[in-house]
């Protein structure tokens, strides 16, 4: 699942405003909560990044996503049926 609004097309994100440095960031979120994923994306935008984010919730979707290059991967510690320790295996 791609995160809605997690790109340079979001109003105010990476629009080159005064003093704003924008750096593209390919972000993989292993996260069951869409709200938490959006929070991370928004915080990165505030920090001057332009995240291109994808959210996954299962071992199978993580394995598929890992075929692509990522700049940053974050992982929820505990999710129903899948968690950070399992993701590291």
Secondary structure, 3 states (H helix, E strand, C coil): CECCCCCCCCCCCCCCCCCCCCEEEEEEEECCCHHHHHHHHHHHHHCCEEEEEEEECCHHHHHHHCCCCCCEEEECCEECCEEHHHHHC
